[in-house]
C-alpha cells in the first residue's frame, strides 16, 4: 500500500529526530575520561610511589609490606605474566599493576578508592587485581609454598623448631584468619562468624622461620577453628 505524503513527512521528521538524538549520545560518550588521561602526571603511582622508592623506603615498606628492592625482584618474576600489549592506546604497565594489587592486598582499601588515587577506572582495578593475584599464585606457589613430601622433610622441620624455639615434636605452627567478604546471594548465615561479619577462613601452617608450608582456603566463616582444621587438607595428609 502506497504511503501518503503526510505519512512520508512524518517518517522523515521521526528519522531526523532519531539521528539528532543518536548524534548527541555519541558525542556525549568519552573514550577516556580527562582525569584518567592525566594519570601519568597526577596519579599516585607516578608521583607518590616513585618518591617513596627514591627517598623513603620505610614509608614504601608500610604501604606495600616489602622494600623497593624486594618489589623489583617480585616484579621481575611476575611481569611477563601481567604485561599487556595494545595497538589503540598505551596499556597500564606491569609495575603499576603490581603496585595497585599490593595496595589492595595490604590496606584492604575499596577498589573505588584505589581507582581514584591511581586515576584508573574501577573496572580496570578490579580486572588488574584479579589477573595479578592469579599470576602471583601461579609463579610463587612452586618456590615459596612447598609442602613437605617426605618423612625426612617433616623431621627436619621438627628439629628446627626444637633448635630455634626449644619446642620439640612440632611440625608446624598453625593459625586461622577470617577474610571478610560480602555474603553471596541466598547464603543465609553460612558465612556469618562470631565476629558478626561474613567471611571465609584462611588456615595456614608455617615452619620455624615463619615460612608458609601449607594453606587451606575457603571454609565458611561460621565454622569453628576445630571444624576448619578437621576438614583441612593437613588432617587428610596426616591420616
N, C-alpha and C positions, 0 to 999 in steps of 0.2 A: 504494500500500500504506500503510495507516494505521500511524502510529508508536505504539509502546508508551509507557507512562508513564515507564519508565526511560530510554528514548531521548530523550523530550521533556525530562526533567530534566537529562540530560547536556548537551543542546544549550543549555539555559538557563544552566547553570554555565559552559560554554565562552564563551557570549556575554558573561556578566558579567565573566569574566576578561579577555576581549579589550577590553571597554570600559575597565576599570581600567588596563590596560597602555597603551592609547591616550591616556587622560587624563594619565597620568604623562609620556608622551612630549611631549604638547603643552605641559604645564606646565613641562617642563624646557627648552624652547626659549626663546631670548631674541630679542626684536625688535631691540634694540640693547644691546650689552654696556655694563656700567657705566663702564668706562674710556673708551669712545667717547662716552658721554653727558657726560663731563667734559672733552671736547675743548676747549671754549671757555674753561675755567678752568685747565687744566693742559697743554694741547697746546703743542708748540714754536712753532707759528705764532702763536698768540695771546699768547705770553709772550716768548720769546727774540727772535723775528723782529721783533716790534713794538719791543722795546727797542733792537735794533740800528738800526732805521730812525730812531729818535729820537736816540740818544745815541752810537752807534759805527758810523759809516759805513765806516770802514776794515775792521772785522770783517764787516760786511754784504757788502762787496766780496769778501772772502776766501771767504765762503760761497756767493755767487751770481755772482761774476765780473762784477758791474756795480754801479753806485751806486744808492741808493734812487731818485734822480731818473730814471735810465735804466730802472729796474724799473717805475716808474709809467708811463713812456712806452710801454714794451713792453706793459704790462697794458692800457692804453687801446686798443692796436691789436688785441690778441688776445681781449680779454674778451667781445665779442659772439659769438665762436665757441665759447667754452668755458663760458659761463654756463648754468646748469641751472635748471629750474623743477620744483617738486614740490608736490603737494597734501597728501600724507600727512605729510611731515616736511621740515624746512629743509635744503636742499641745501648742499653744500660750495661756498663762493664762488669766483669766478674768481681772486682774489688768492692764496688758499690753494692752489688747484690749480696756479697758475703757480709758486709757491714750492716746492711738492712736486716738480714736474717739474725745475726748475732744480737743486734739491738732488740729484736723481738723476743729472742730466747732468754736474754739476760734480764731485761727490765720487765717483760710481760706487758709492755705498753699496747694499747689498742692499735690495730693496723691503720686506722684512720689518722691517729696521732703521728705515727711514723711516716705515713704518706705526706702529711702536711710539712713535717720537718725536712724530709728529703726531697720534697717537691716532686713526688711521684704519685700517680693515681692509686687509689686504694685497691683497685682491681689488679694493678701491676704488683703492688706489695704482696697481696695475697698469693699471686702466682709465683713471685720470687721466693717467698718463704717456703712454699710447698716444694718447688723444684730444688732449691738449695739444701733443704733438710734431707730430702731423698738422696741427693748426691753425697752429702756428708756421711750419711749412714752407709752408703754403698762403698765409699772409698776408705772409710776409717774402721769399719767393723772387723776387717780381717787382721789389722795390725794392733788395734787398741782395745779390742774386746775379745780376747782369746779365752775360750772356755777350756780348762784343763781336760785333756783327753785320756791321760794315763794315771795309774796309781802313783807313779813317781812324782808327777807334777803336783798332785794333791798333797803328798807328803812334804814336798819342798815348800809349799805354802804354809803348812802347819809348822815346819821348822822355822820359817821366817817370823811367824807370829810369836813363837816362843823366844827366839833370839832377840827380837826387836821390842816386844811388848811384854815379855815374861808371862805369856798366856798360852799354855800348852794345849795340844789336841784341838786346835781351832783351824778350820779350813776356809774361813771367810767371815767377814763382818757384814751383817745383813740389816737393811732398814727399808722402809717404805715411804713414799711421798704421794700425797693426794694432788693430782693435777686438776685444777679447777676447769670446768668446761660448762658449756650451755647444754642443758639436758636435751637429748634427742626427742623428737616428737613421739608422743604416746609411750614414753618410757616409764611413766609413773614415778615411783620412789626408788627405782632400781639403782640409780646413781647418786642418791641422796645420802650423804655421810653424816657422821656425828658432829662435824663442824658446821652443819646447817648449809652446806653447799653441795652442788653436784660435781662429781669428779670421777676420774679413772685413777687406778693405782699403778704407780711405778715402783716395782720391787727390784732392789739392786743388791749385789754382793760384791765386796771389794776385798783385795788381799791386804797384806800388812803395809803396803806402800800406797794405799788409797787408790789403787788401780782397779777399774771395773773388770770383773771376770765373768759376770753373768747378769742379765737384766730380764725381767718379765713384766710386760706392759699390757694393760688393757682390762684388768679385772674391774668390776663395778665398784664404785666408792662405798656402797652400803656394806660390803663385806668387811669382816674384822681382819686384823693382821694375821691371826692364826688361819682364817679361812683362805686368805690370799696365799699364804705360804703353803698350805696344804694342797692347793690346786696349781702350784707353780711347777715349772719345768725342773727346778732344783730337786724338789721332793721326788719327782718321777725319775730323775737321774740317780738319786741316792738309793731308791728302791731297786 
